Amino acid sequence: MNAKNDTVAVAVVGAAGRMGQRVLACAAGESRVWLVAAVDAPQCPRLDEDAGCVAGIAPLGLHISADLAAACATTRVVIDFALAAGCAARVKTYARHGCAIVLGSTGVDAAGVRAVKEAARRVAVLHAPNFSIGVNVLFHLVTQAARALGPDYDLEVIEMHHRRKQDAPSGTAVRLVELLEAARGLTPAARRHGRVGAVGARGRDEIGVHALRGGDVVGDHTVLFAGDGERVELTHKAGTRDTFAHGAVRAALFLAEAAPGLYTMNDVLGLTMEEKA
């Protein structure tokens, strides 16, 4: 169940989706991964097709199934990029089967968040808004910049994604805002989602949040620190979903050896968000 020739048994859920396909492709190219299952929703039009063909690579001899429980029975780690709907039920299934969980779903509701926290008591779990190595370094830098620049710099977060994205702002943008709030001692009440009309002068403690949609943009995120006489901008632009997929596979390999608990990409990358003494 756990390994074949010293590899980690991995299942991909949401396998026929845009991210699921790239995770399949990247996992298939990782020598330490043994792909044992590819799962999607019962209404998925690509059920029973070879997962490799769906992902645009050579056939894997592994067909996309809707049987989540059967997939979990043979899996050490699940990489889940399925839609947020049904997230809580899926996470409970993974934990019940003892599978470590890499969860990339965004827009997860309160029930899903509770399920993630409960699952972390039994298995290793990593729920991240973005698995890109570069974005997670951006998270680190944004925290340090916010602390160093202080309250005299206005904070704005701008993100852009493709026209098909379902949620706004993106999970990555939400995480950036949360980090800014923590660094500046602010609450979610400080968030301003766009501005229109006679809104008055900008408040000192506002965090502007702006979501742009269009074209085939994979994911752009900018945090802007605007002071008097100067402006600092920290930006990450993703050109391919493989960036996220490789990070998710790296997270899966990390969780395969981890004790039960709730982890972040900082743990995977060996980063700390705390300032040195």
WODATA-V522168 format. One record per backbone hydrogen bond with DSSP energy under -1.0 kcal/mol. CO is the residue of the C=O (numbers start at 0). NH is the residue of the N-H. If there is no record, write none. Layout:
co:CO nh:NH
co:CO nh:NH
//
This chain:
co:1 nh:8
co:7 nh:33
co:8 nh:75
co:8 nh:76
co:9 nh:35
co:9 nh:36
co:10 nh:78
co:11 nh:38
co:12 nh:80
co:13 nh:16
co:16 nh:20
co:17 nh:21
co:18 nh:22
co:19 nh:23
co:20 nh:24
co:21 nh:25
co:22 nh:26
co:23 nh:27
co:26 nh:29
co:29 nh:32
co:31 nh:7
co:33 nh:9
co:36 nh:11
co:37 nh:64
co:38 nh:13
co:38 nh:14
co:40 nh:43
co:43 nh:46
co:45 nh:48
co:48 nh:63
co:49 nh:53
co:50 nh:54
co:51 nh:56
co:61 nh:50
co:63 nh:47
co:64 nh:39
co:65 nh:67
co:66 nh:70
co:67 nh:71
co:68 nh:72
co:70 nh:73
co:71 nh:74
co:75 nh:99
co:76 nh:10
co:77 nh:101
co:78 nh:12
co:79 nh:103
co:83 nh:86
co:85 nh:89
co:86 nh:90
co:87 nh:91
co:88 nh:92
co:89 nh:93
co:90 nh:94
co:91 nh:95
co:92 nh:96
co:93 nh:98
co:94 nh:97
co:99 nh:77
co:100 nh:125
co:101 nh:79
co:102 nh:127
co:108 nh:112
co:109 nh:113
co:110 nh:114
co:111 nh:115
co:112 nh:116
co:113 nh:117
co:114 nh:118
co:115 nh:119
co:117 nh:120
co:118 nh:121
co:118 nh:122
co:122 nh:260
co:123 nh:100
co:124 nh:262
co:125 nh:102
co:131 nh:135
co:132 nh:136
co:133 nh:137
co:134 nh:138
co:135 nh:139
co:136 nh:140
co:137 nh:141
co:138 nh:142
co:139 nh:143
co:140 nh:144
co:141 nh:145
co:142 nh:146
co:143 nh:147
co:144 nh:148
co:145 nh:149
co:149 nh:152
co:153 nh:225
co:154 nh:207
co:155 nh:223
co:156 nh:209
co:157 nh:221
co:158 nh:211
co:159 nh:219
co:160 nh:213
co:161 nh:164
co:169 nh:173
co:170 nh:174
co:171 nh:175
co:172 nh:176
co:173 nh:177
co:174 nh:178
co:175 nh:179
co:176 nh:180
co:177 nh:181
co:178 nh:182
co:179 nh:183
co:180 nh:184
co:180 nh:185
co:186 nh:189
co:187 nh:190
co:189 nh:206
co:191 nh:193
co:191 nh:208
co:196 nh:198
co:202 nh:205
co:206 nh:191
co:207 nh:156
co:209 nh:158
co:211 nh:160
co:213 nh:216
co:214 nh:162
co:216 nh:161
co:218 nh:237
co:219 nh:159
co:220 nh:235
co:221 nh:157
co:222 nh:233
co:223 nh:155
co:224 nh:231
co:225 nh:153
co:229 nh:226
co:231 nh:224
co:233 nh:222
co:235 nh:220
co:239 nh:242
co:240 nh:244
co:241 nh:245
co:242 nh:246
co:243 nh:247
co:244 nh:248
co:245 nh:249
co:246 nh:250
co:247 nh:251
co:248 nh:252
co:249 nh:253
co:250 nh:254
co:251 nh:255
co:253 nh:256
co:254 nh:257
co:260 nh:124
co:263 nh:267
co:264 nh:268
co:265 nh:269
co:265 nh:270
//
